[in-house]
């Protein structure tokens, strides 16, 4: 497994607000600039599947591999010969604040190829995506 990017913030926005944004996948393009659209087939829960369309790339199937509301959300995109995993985690920080960490990994026999194709773009954009997600979560209306 290769970690291609990690981003972390500490904020006054509550974890529930981040989970509200993650669950509303149709709005992901508002804060994830590399995404044209996302469709989740059914409720936001472990085992749910969907399709996303990255800008300039083919439609990609994904699965919600893990969902622990308020703590963890893991989605896995199924690429030819590899799995691209986005691991989102929230935790309590001092002063009633929230830490949000996003780690992106690749694994599988063609992980080296996919890292060449998309690794640099993901690494370059992840911190900005997380900052835009924080702003979207801040305006989502979830009380602290």
N, C-alpha and C positions, 0 to 999 in steps of 0.2 A: 504494500500500500504506500502511495506517495501523497504527502500533503502538499497541495499546490498553492494554498492561500489560507490565511487566518486573519480575522479582523475582530476587534473587541472594543466596546464602549462601556462606560459607566454613566448612568443617566438618572434623572429623577422620574422618568416615565416608567410606570409599573409594568411588570412582566405581562400581565393580562392584556395590555394594549398591544404588545408585540404579537401575542398569540392571535388576537383579533385580526391583525393585518395578515399574518401568515395564513390564517384560515380563509380569508377572503381572497382567494387566489386570482380571481378576475382582475383585482386591482394591483397585482404585482408589477405590471409595466409602469405604474406611476412612480415606483421607487427603484425598480431594477431596470436600468436603461438598456440592458442587453436582451430584454424579453419583449417579443411582439404580443403574445397572449398566452394564457394558461387556462386550462379547463380541468376541473376536478370532477371525476365521475362518482358522485355520491357525497356523503358527509365527510368532514375533515376528521379522520380517525385512523388509527394504525391499520394498515392493510389497504387503505383507499388507493385508487389508481387514477391516473390522469394523463394528459398530454400537454406539453408546452412547446412553444415555437420560439426559439431564439432568433434574434435578428440576424439575417444572413445565413441561417442554418436550417437544417431539416427539422420537422416535427420530431419530438422525442417523448417516448413514454416514460413515466416515472411512477414510483410507489412511495407512499408514506410508510417508511420502515418502522418508525417509532414515533409515538406522540404521548407525552406525559404533560398534560396542560399545566402551564406555569413553570415548567422546568426544561423540557426537551422536545424538539421536533427534528426528525431526520427524514430527508427525502432522498431517494436514489433514482438517478436517471440511468436508463438502460441503453448504453451505447454498444455498437458492434464490438465485441471483444473486451468490453470494459464496463465498469460501474463508476459513475460520477456521484459522489455522496456529499450532500450539504448537511452538516451537523450543526443545528442551532441550539444554543443552551442559554438559559437565563438563571441568574442566581442573585441572592441578596448581597448587597454591598453596604458598608457603613453609612449611617445617616439615613437609613430608609431608602437608599438608592438601589438601582438594579444594574447588574452587569450582564451584558449580552455578548456572547461569543459565537462567531460563525467560523467553522473550519470546513474546508473543501478538500476532499481526497479523491484519488483515482486508484482503482485496482483492477487487475485482470491482465490477460496476455497482451492486449493492445494498449495498455495504459500509457506506455511510452509514446505511442503515436498520438493519442488523444491529448496528452500533455503538450506536444508540439503544436497541435491544431488549436487548442483552446486554453491551455494553461496560463499563458502570459496575459490574455485578455481577462480571464477570471481574476487572476492575482492583481491586475491593475485596477479593476473595477470594484472589488469587494468592499473596501473601506468606504467608498462613496455610496455604494448601495446601502450599506448599513447606516450611514448618516442620513440618507433620504428615508430609510425605513423608520428611523427614530423620529423624524419629523412627521411622517404619516401616522405613526403610533401616537405621537403627542396630540394630534388633532382628531384622533379616533373617537374620543368621547368616553373613554374608560376612566372612571374616577380612581384616584390614588388610594 
